[in-house]
Amino acid sequence: MKSKTTLFGHPVHQMLIVFPLGLLAMATVFDAIRLFTGSSALAIASYYMIAAGVISGLVAAVFGLIDWLDIPANTRAKSVGAWHAVGNVVVVVLFAASWFIRRDDPAAPPMFAFLLALAGTGLALVTGWLGGELVDRLGVGVHEGANLDAPSSLSRR
């Protein structure tokens, strides 16, 4: 099935997801480096990257929802898409909580803020794989004649 929301022939959701994934992942990397260096500049950069990642994640989610609503019911793609969406909502909530905790002193966030971001990054790896399963294996948003019930790429079939 082709995406209903395209720009110059390409699905908008797939174009937008690079922003929250990149921003949120790099925020976590900057936080990790900050733990070893004590750099307040990296902590502040992470704070702003999380804000931009959460906002861009919410924008990308709108287009993902539009695509998901178009997937026929009772298909593997609908189920995988639901898990992908729910997982990404949790990712955004984890990072939004991390960002909120940092607001009083972005230059020196508490360890709990980093742990929330780390959990969000770990979950984003899983939801990113699910998104890849939707696009690469099931052809959602890409192929008009997509096999919306193709077996998992982890199966031997």
Secondary structure as UniProt FT lines:
FT   STRAND          6..7
FT   TURN            8..9
FT   STRAND          10..11
FT   HELIX           12..16
FT   HELIX           18..37
FT   HELIX           40..69
FT   TURN            73..74
FT   HELIX           76..102
FT   TURN            103..104
FT   TURN            106..107
FT   HELIX           111..132
FT   HELIX           133..137
FT   TURN            144..145
FT   TURN            148..149
FT   TURN            153..154
//
